[in-house]
Amino acid sequence: MATLLAALPWCRFRLPQGGLSLWLELLDTDSSRLTAQAATHGLTLTPGFHFSPDGALDRYLRLPFTLSPAALDMAVDRLERAYAAAHRP
């Protein structure tokens, strides 16, 4: 949790009571832009609107957490780099 809070200050989230994913609320970007950039860093994610019947979750990103801690750390690192790249002038 502390690692995510420090690494991802550009989003909000709550730890889920159960399930297999963490939902990130993106504060200043849309999930389509971020997932496209994440793909260039070797991280495959699905934009939030794919999980909504009306496409309304574009400010959300679903982050599965079923991998090993080392793999999750790598994913968060790649997500950080993707966010930085998506916001370069």
C-alpha positions in Angstrom: 0.0 0.0 0.0 2.7 2.5 0.9 4.6 1.7 -2.3 1.5 2.4 -4.3 0.7 5.7 -2.5 4.3 6.9 -3.1 4.5 5.7 -6.7 1.1 6.8 -7.9 0.2 10.3 -6.5 -1.7 11.1 -9.6 -4.6 8.7 -8.7 -6.8 7.7 -5.9 -7.8 4.2 -4.8 -9.2 2.2 -1.9 -7.9 -1.3 -1.0 -10.7 -3.7 -2.0 -12.3 -6.0 0.5 -11.9 -8.9 -2.0 -11.5 -9.6 -5.6 -8.5 -9.7 -7.9 -8.1 -6.1 -9.0 -7.5 -2.6 -7.7 -9.4 0.2 -9.3 -7.4 3.4 -9.8 -9.2 6.7 -10.2 -7.0 8.8 -12.5 -7.0 12.4 -11.5 -5.6 14.1 -14.6 -5.6 11.7 -17.5 -7.8 9.1 -19.2 -7.3 5.4 -19.1 -7.1 5.1 -22.9 -4.1 7.4 -23.1 -2.4 5.8 -20.1 -2.9 2.2 -21.3 -1.6 3.1 -24.7 1.6 4.5 -23.2 1.9 1.6 -20.8 1.9 -0.8 -23.7 5.1 0.9 -25.0 6.7 0.1 -21.7 5.7 -3.6 -21.8 2.7 -3.3 -19.5 -0.6 -4.5 -20.9 -3.7 -3.1 -19.1 -7.3 -2.5 -20.1 -8.9 0.9 -20.0 -11.7 1.2 -17.5 -14.4 1.9 -20.0 -14.2 -1.7 -21.2 -15.7 -2.7 -17.9 -18.7 -0.4 -18.1 -21.9 -1.1 -20.0 -22.1 2.6 -21.0 -18.3 3.4 -21.3 -18.4 5.7 -18.4 -15.2 4.6 -16.6 -12.6 6.3 -18.7 -11.1 8.0 -15.7 -10.5 4.6 -14.1 -7.9 1.9 -14.6 -8.3 -1.7 -13.5 -5.0 -3.0 -12.0 -5.0 -6.8 -11.4 -2.9 -7.8 -8.4 -2.7 -11.6 -8.7 0.9 -11.7 -9.7 3.9 -12.2 -7.4 5.1 -9.2 -5.4 8.2 -8.8 -7.6 6.0 -8.8 -10.8 3.6 -6.2 -9.2 6.5 -4.0 -8.3 7.7 -4.2 -11.9 4.2 -3.3 -13.1 4.0 -0.3 -10.8 7.4 0.9 -12.0 6.3 0.6 -15.7 3.0 2.3 -14.9 5.0 5.2 -13.3 7.2 5.5 -16.4 4.1 5.3 -18.7 2.4 8.1 -16.8 5.5 10.3 -17.0 5.8 9.7 -20.7 2.2 10.4 -21.3 2.6 13.8 -19.6 5.8 15.0 -21.3 5.4 18.2 -23.3 
